[in-house]
Amino acid sequence: MKKILATTISFVALILILSNCQFTKQGIQIPVEPYEKLSQYQFFKGNLADLKPNERVIPYDLNSPLFSDYAHKARFVWMPEGTSASYTTERVLDFPKGAAIIKNFYYENDETDASKGRRIMETRLLINRGEDWEAIGYIWNDEQTEAYHEVIGDIKEVSWVNTEGKPQNINYIIPNKNQCKSCHLNGKKQIPIGPKVRNLNKTFAYADGEMNQLAKWASIGYLTGYDGQANHPKVATWDKEESGSIHDRAMAYLDINCAHCHNKTGSANTSGLHLTADAPLDLNVGIFKATVSAGAGTGGFTYSIVPAHPEESIMIYRMSSLNPGAMMPELGRSTVHHEGVALISDWIAQMDENPAIRQSATLR
Amino acid sequence: MKLSFLPTLFIALLLLGTGCQTAEKGPQVMDAKDLIKNIQKRLIEAKAGDQILLPAGTFDFKRSISLNDTPDITIKGAGKGKTILSFKGQIEGAEGMLIKNVNGITLEGFTISDSKGDAIKVQGCTNVVMRDLETTWTNGQLATNGAYGLYPVSSTNVLMEKCEASYAMDAGIYVGQSKNVVVRDNYVHHNVAGLEIENTINGEVYNNIAKNNTGGMLIFDMPDLPQANGDRIKFYNNIMEGNNGKNFAPKGMVVSTIPPGSGMIIMSHSNIEAHHNTITNHNTLGIAVNSWLFTGVPFKSENFDPFCSNINLHDNVISGNVGPADKTSEYGQLFTAVLGGKPVDIITDGIFKPSSIGENGQVTGYCFKNNGDNIKFVNLNAGMGAAPEDIAKNMTTDLSQFDCDLPSFDTSEHDKWLAVK
C-alpha cells in the first residue's frame, strides 16, 4: 500500500515537473522562469500573429517613439488583477510588481499596401519583478505561428517596400539579453523607457472608440493618481509640425532616442553629453562641446554641435553613420533614420551661430 | 511489474534533483567548434564565481561580446596570440568585448583584433584584472581603427599587466575616471597615444614600454565628466622610446592634437610624480606640462580644475631628442614658429594654477629636477598671450625656478586588494 502511495506521489511530482504547473493556470500568469513560447503567456487570443489582445492586455502608443530601423511596434501593457501603476510627472510611471510591457516589432511587407501583410520579427517583454525589471526576448518563426525565447538574439534579413515605394533590405538585429540592459539600465536597475506621462498623453483608437491613453488606463484601474481635469505634460511628436516648435520636436526626438544612455546616471554619462528633454541648450546638449572618447565618432569634426552648421556637427555625423564604431545610437540601428537626421539638422541649422558660450571662451 | 518500475522512477527523480553535478569537475575549456555561437549565451547564463575558459584558435565574430552584473567571473584564453577573437567582420556593437557592472572580473590570455570600436571596454566594475591580453588592428595605422585597445572606465581597483596594445587610433591602454589603478609591464606601440591615464585618482604606472606611438604616455584631465579632477598618479621606470609615429587620429579627438614625436604629456592633472623614466629619441618633446586652457576648448563645469598642480618630474633620463620637431600639428608648428623647429626635453605652457603663483611671481608646485645636465627646457608663458608672436616675446628657458622638491604622496590604497591578486 505504501509503495503504491509512493508511486502515485512520484507520478504527481513528475507530472508537475514536466508540465511546469500549466494545468493550474487561469488566465495570464507571469512565471518565475520565462516561458519557452510567447503563446504560453496568453497575452493574445486566436491566431497569435494577429496580436489580438486578451482581456486586460491594453494596447498603447507613444507621442515620440524610439527609432528601430523603420520597424513598427505594437505595444501592450498588462498588470495583475487588483494592481495599478501610479502617476509620476517626470520619470517612467511606477508600475506594480508583476506588470508586463509587451512590445512586438514588425515590418509591413509594403508600406503603401497594408493588404500585403506584415512580418513580426520579435517580441520583447519587460517584466517588473519588483526589485528590478527583467527583459525577455522572443523570436518569431518564419511561419509566423509562434515566437521562441532566446537570450542571445539573432540577425535576420528583412525586406520591405517603404512609404515611397522603394524596396528596402537590411540585417535586422535582435538584441541579446545584455544589450537590452545597455538601453534599459538606469543606475544599477533596468527600467522601461517609453511609458512616461508626457509620452503616453495622447489619443488612442481603442476597439471601443477613441480615448486619451491616460484616461483609459485610469478608467480600467491601471493608473492611480491621475487627475482627469488637470493639464498633463505632453511631449511633442517629432514628425508632426503642429505638435511643437522645431526645438521641442528635436528635444523630443533626442530624449526618446538618446537620453536613456545620455543622462546623468545612464551608460553614456562618461561622455558628459546629456540629451534629456529638459537639458539646457548649452554644452549639455553638445553645443561647442569637445569629445571625450568619441573615437571614430568625431568624423573629423571638433564639436558635437556647431550651431548653424549641421554639416560640421559630430551629432549629425554619428546619426548618419553605419560604422558600428562611430554610429549613434550604438545599438538597435543598422540603417540611417533619414527623417530623424533631417529634423536634427534643421534644428542645428536654425541655431544662433554665436551663442553666449562661444563668447565665454576662445575657440580654435 | 508495477513494483519493479519504482526504482527506475526514483533514479529518474534523483537525476532530476541532482542536475548536472557529475560534470562539475573544475571548469571545462569551451568547445572551439561552437565557440562563436555559444560564448554569448555562456556569458549571459554565467553564475557568480564561474571561470570561462576559451580554447586556442582564431574566432570570427559579427557581434560584440558582453558580460553584465554577474560577480567574480574569469574569462581566460590559451594566451595572447593563441586565443584570437577577431572582429574583422563585425556588423554590430561599439566594442569587441564589453564588461559592465561586474564586481570581480579577470580577463586573461587572449587577443582581440580589428574591433570596429574599442577592443575591450570595462565599465563600472570593481576588482578588475586585465593580464596577458593583446589588442590590435591588423591593417596598420588607419583612422578607421577602433579608439581604445584596453579601456577600463569608471572602475575601482584595476590591475593591468603584461598586456600588449597596438594600432589604436586613440590610446592602446586608456584608463578613464577610475580609482586605485596599477598599470605595469605592458607594451604599447604604433598607437596614437601609447598609454593614457585620464581623470583617474590614485594610480601607479611602472615598467611599461611605449614605442613608435605618436605620443608615448599621457596623463590628462578632461572637463565636464562625472569624475572630475584626476589626482595622485606615480609614473616610474617606464621606457618611452622613439614615439615619432604619424598622428592618424581623426580631427576632433583630443589626441589628434598631439604632435608626433612626443614622449610624455601631462595636462591639467594634479599630483603627478614621474621619476626614473627613460625618455629617448623623440623629435618634438620629452615631457610637456600643460593646462586645459592651452587647448582653447571651452568647458562648463565649475568644479573642474583646468590647471596642472604639484607636478614633480625628477631623475628621469631624457635624451636623444634631435628633431626636427613636428610640423603637422598646431602644437608642433609652434616649435617651428618660436623655437626654429628644434625639439625640447621639457616644455610647459606656463599657464600655472593662480594659487601656486606667489606675489613675486615665483611658482610653487612645479618641480623639474635631475632630469639630465644639459636638458633643453622652455616655458612658453602662454598665459601672457597664446599667439606665436606673444610666445616668442614672453617665453623663457630658465629652469632654475623649477629646481625644487615636492613631498611624495600616498598611492597605497590598492595594496590590500593587490595582495590577494
Contacts between the chains, C-beta under 8 A, distances in Angstrom:
chain1	res1	chain2	res2	distance
A	3	B	3	6.2
A	3	B	6	6.6
A	4	B	2	7.8
A	6	B	6	7.3
A	7	B	2	7.2
A	7	B	5	7.7
A	7	B	6	6.2
A	7	B	9	7.3
A	10	B	6	7.9
A	10	B	9	5.3
A	10	B	10	7.2
A	10	B	13	6.4
A	11	B	9	7.9
A	13	B	13	6.9
A	14	B	9	7.4
A	14	B	12	7.5
A	14	B	13	6.9
A	17	B	16	6.4
A	151	B	41	6.2
A	151	B	44	4.9
A	151	B	45	7.1
A	152	B	40	4.7
A	152	B	41	5.0
A	152	B	44	6.8
A	153	B	63	7.8
A	155	B	62	6.9
A	155	B	63	7.5
A	155	B	91	7.5
A	155	B	92	7.8
A	171	B	91	6.5
A	173	B	63	7.5
A	173	B	91	7.7
A	173	B	92	5.3
A	176	B	40	5.7
A	176	B	44	6.6
A	176	B	63	7.7
A	176	B	66	7.4
A	177	B	44	5.0
A	178	B	40	7.8
A	178	B	43	7.4
A	178	B	44	6.1
A	178	B	66	4.1
A	178	B	67	7.1
A	178	B	68	4.7
A	178	B	98	7.7
A	178	B	100	7.7
A	179	B	66	6.9
A	181	B	68	5.4
A	181	B	69	7.8
A	181	B	100	7.6
A	182	B	66	8.0
A	182	B	100	8.0
A	185	B	101	7.9
A	188	B	101	6.8
A	264	B	226	7.7
A	267	B	100	7.7
A	267	B	123	7.3
A	269	B	226	5.3
A	270	B	123	7.4
A	270	B	153	5.6
A	270	B	154	5.9
A	270	B	176	6.8
A	270	B	177	6.2
A	270	B	225	6.7
A	270	B	226	6.6
A	272	B	223	7.8
A	272	B	224	4.0
A	272	B	225	5.2
A	272	B	226	7.8
A	282	B	300	6.6
A	283	B	224	6.4
A	283	B	298	7.1
A	283	B	299	7.3
A	283	B	300	4.3
A	284	B	300	7.6
A	288	B	298	5.7
A	289	B	224	7.5
A	290	B	252	7.7
A	290	B	254	7.0
A	290	B	295	7.9
A	290	B	297	4.4
A	290	B	298	7.9
A	291	B	252	5.9
A	291	B	253	6.2
A	291	B	254	7.3
A	292	B	176	8.0
A	292	B	222	5.6
A	292	B	225	6.5
A	292	B	254	7.7
A	293	B	147	6.3
A	293	B	148	7.0
A	293	B	153	7.8
A	293	B	170	7.3
A	293	B	174	7.5
A	293	B	176	6.8
A	294	B	147	7.5
A	294	B	252	7.0
A	294	B	253	6.5
A	295	B	117	6.0
A	295	B	118	6.9
A	295	B	146	6.4
A	295	B	147	2.7
A	295	B	148	7.2
A	295	B	169	7.1
A	295	B	170	6.0
A	295	B	253	7.1
A	296	B	116	8.0
A	296	B	117	7.2
A	296	B	143	7.2
A	296	B	144	6.2
A	296	B	145	8.0
A	296	B	146	7.4
A	296	B	147	6.7
A	296	B	169	7.2
A	296	B	250	6.5
A	298	B	250	5.0
A	298	B	251	6.8
A	298	B	252	3.2
A	298	B	253	5.4
A	298	B	256	7.9
A	299	B	250	6.7
A	299	B	252	7.2
A	300	B	250	4.6
A	300	B	251	4.5
A	300	B	252	6.0
A	301	B	251	7.0
A	301	B	252	4.8
A	302	B	251	6.7
A	302	B	252	4.6
A	303	B	252	7.6
A	314	B	252	6.5
A	323	B	116	6.3
A	323	B	144	7.4
A	324	B	64	8.0
A	324	B	90	5.9
A	324	B	91	6.6
A	324	B	92	5.6
A	324	B	93	5.6
A	324	B	94	6.1
A	324	B	116	4.1
A	324	B	117	6.3
A	325	B	94	6.2
A	325	B	115	7.4
A	325	B	116	3.8
A	325	B	117	3.5
A	325	B	118	7.8
A	325	B	144	7.7
A	325	B	146	5.5
A	325	B	147	7.4
A	326	B	117	7.7
A	327	B	94	8.0
A	330	B	93	7.2
A	330	B	94	4.1
A	330	B	117	7.9
A	331	B	92	7.2
A	331	B	93	7.4
A	331	B	94	7.9
A	334	B	91	7.2
A	334	B	92	7.2
A	357	B	298	6.0
A	357	B	300	7.7
A	358	B	298	8.0
A	360	B	298	6.6
A	361	B	296	7.1
A	361	B	297	7.5
A	361	B	298	3.5
A	361	B	299	7.9
A	362	B	296	4.9
A	362	B	386	7.8
A	363	B	296	6.1
A	363	B	297	7.5
A	363	B	298	6.9
A	364	B	295	7.7
A	364	B	296	4.8
A	364	B	297	7.3
A	364	B	330	7.5
